[in-house]
Amino acid sequence: MKTRVMHRTLVLGVSLLTCFALRPAPGQDHPKTVTTKAAKSRGELDAPDENIKHGRALNDPYNVIPAPAAKGGEQTRESACRIHVDNRTPWSIDIYTDGGFRGTIAPWDDMYGNVGCGNTTFYGRAVFKGDVVQTWGPTVSYVDSALTWFLTQ
């Protein structure tokens, strides 16, 4: 009898301890901004870049992407998070999230978009004359509502 009570108490204690250990500690929120400095490289511009899974694609008039809920699309239970890319460089930079092309941000400009919530990989790539490429990232950050990604020189 005592063994059963001790066993149940021990199981309950370990369960409660595990629940509290896996919860994020109060005050440990995920960052709301990320800053990435440029990295230069030289090489073949046509060489595959392991950080880009899907490059720029032509628009297909028969494959219409539905609007997100914030733009009048269907309301779903899935959550979408916002990304703000702040280009603090004098260069145009191609932006990729989770390996997919999102657009090109102009020098000193801002770009906004939706990304899935959770861990997201951010990557920027600027191509220059003379086969020089500058990259930002890949940077992985947890997005839980909105995140600002600063691109600097």
C-alpha positions in Angstrom: 0.0 0.0 0.0 2.8 2.5 1.0 4.6 1.6 -2.2 1.6 2.5 -4.4 1.2 5.9 -2.6 4.9 6.6 -2.9 4.9 5.6 -6.6 1.9 7.8 -7.4 3.3 10.7 -5.5 6.6 10.3 -7.3 5.0 10.1 -10.7 2.9 13.2 -9.9 5.9 15.1 -8.7 8.0 14.2 -11.8 5.0 15.2 -14.1 4.6 18.6 -12.4 8.3 19.2 -12.5 8.5 18.3 -16.2 5.6 20.7 -17.0 7.2 23.6 -15.2 10.7 22.9 -16.6 9.4 22.9 -20.2 7.5 26.2 -19.9 9.5 29.3 -20.9 10.6 31.3 -17.9 8.7 34.6 -17.3 10.4 37.5 -18.9 12.2 35.4 -21.6 10.3 36.5 -24.6 11.6 36.0 -28.1 13.4 38.9 -29.7 11.3 41.4 -31.7 14.2 42.5 -33.9 17.2 40.8 -35.6 20.2 42.6 -37.1 22.4 40.8 -39.7 25.6 42.3 -41.1 26.7 41.6 -44.7 29.2 38.9 -45.7 31.2 39.2 -48.9 32.1 36.3 -51.2 33.6 35.9 -54.7 32.7 33.1 -57.1 30.4 31.9 -59.7 27.2 33.8 -59.8 25.4 30.9 -61.4 26.7 28.5 -58.7 23.9 27.0 -56.5 23.4 28.7 -53.2 22.4 26.2 -50.5 20.4 28.9 -48.7 18.0 29.3 -51.6 15.5 26.5 -52.2 13.2 28.2 -54.6 14.4 31.2 -56.6 12.4 33.9 -58.3 9.6 32.5 -60.4 7.5 33.9 -63.2 3.9 34.7 -62.3 1.4 32.0 -63.5 -2.0 33.6 -64.3 -3.7 30.2 -63.7 -2.2 29.6 -60.3 -3.7 32.3 -58.1 -2.5 32.5 -54.5 -5.4 33.1 -52.1 -5.4 36.4 -50.1 -4.4 36.1 -46.4 -7.1 36.9 -43.8 -5.6 40.4 -43.3 -6.2 41.2 -47.0 -9.8 40.0 -47.1 -9.1 36.3 -47.6 -10.8 33.4 -45.7 -10.5 33.5 -41.9 -8.7 30.4 -40.6 -7.4 29.3 -37.3 -3.9 29.1 -38.6 -1.8 32.0 -37.4 0.4 34.2 -39.6 3.1 36.4 -38.4 4.5 39.6 -39.9 8.1 40.4 -40.9 9.5 43.9 -41.4 12.7 44.0 -43.4 14.6 47.2 -42.8 17.4 47.7 -45.4 20.0 50.0 -44.0 22.4 49.6 -47.0 22.9 51.4 -50.4 22.1 48.1 -52.3 19.2 46.2 -53.6 18.9 42.9 -51.8 16.9 39.7 -52.7 15.0 38.5 -49.7 14.3 34.8 -48.9 12.3 33.2 -46.1 12.6 29.5 -45.4 14.5 29.3 -48.7 11.7 30.8 -50.9 12.1 34.1 -52.8 10.0 36.9 -51.2 11.1 39.9 -53.2 13.8 42.5 -53.7 14.1 45.3 -51.3 15.4 48.6 -52.6 18.3 50.5 -51.0 17.4 52.2 -47.7 13.8 50.8 -48.1 11.5 48.8 -45.9 9.6 45.6 -46.9 6.7 43.9 -45.1 5.2 40.5 -45.5 3.6 37.5 -43.8 5.6 34.5 -42.6 4.6 31.4 -40.7 4.8 31.6 -37.0 7.7 29.7 -35.3 11.3 29.3 -36.4 11.8 31.0 -39.7 15.0 31.2 -41.7 15.8 34.7 -43.2 18.4 35.2 -45.9 19.4 38.2 -48.1 21.6 38.2 -51.2 23.0 41.2 -53.2 24.8 40.6 -56.5 27.5 43.1 -57.6 29.5 43.5 -60.8 32.6 41.5 -60.9 31.1 38.3 -59.5 30.9 39.7 -56.0 28.0 38.5 -53.8 27.1 39.8 -50.3 24.8 37.8 -48.1 22.9 38.4 -44.9 22.3 35.2 -42.9 21.0 32.6 -43.0 19.5 33.8 -39.7 17.0 31.7 -37.9 14.7 33.5 -35.5 11.5 32.5 -33.7 8.6 34.7 -34.9 5.6 34.8 -32.6 3.7 37.9 -33.9 5.9 40.5 -35.6 9.7 40.7 -36.2 11.9 43.4 -37.6 15.0 42.3 -39.5 17.7 45.0 -39.9 20.1 44.5 -42.8 23.4 46.5 -42.3 26.7 46.9 -44.0 
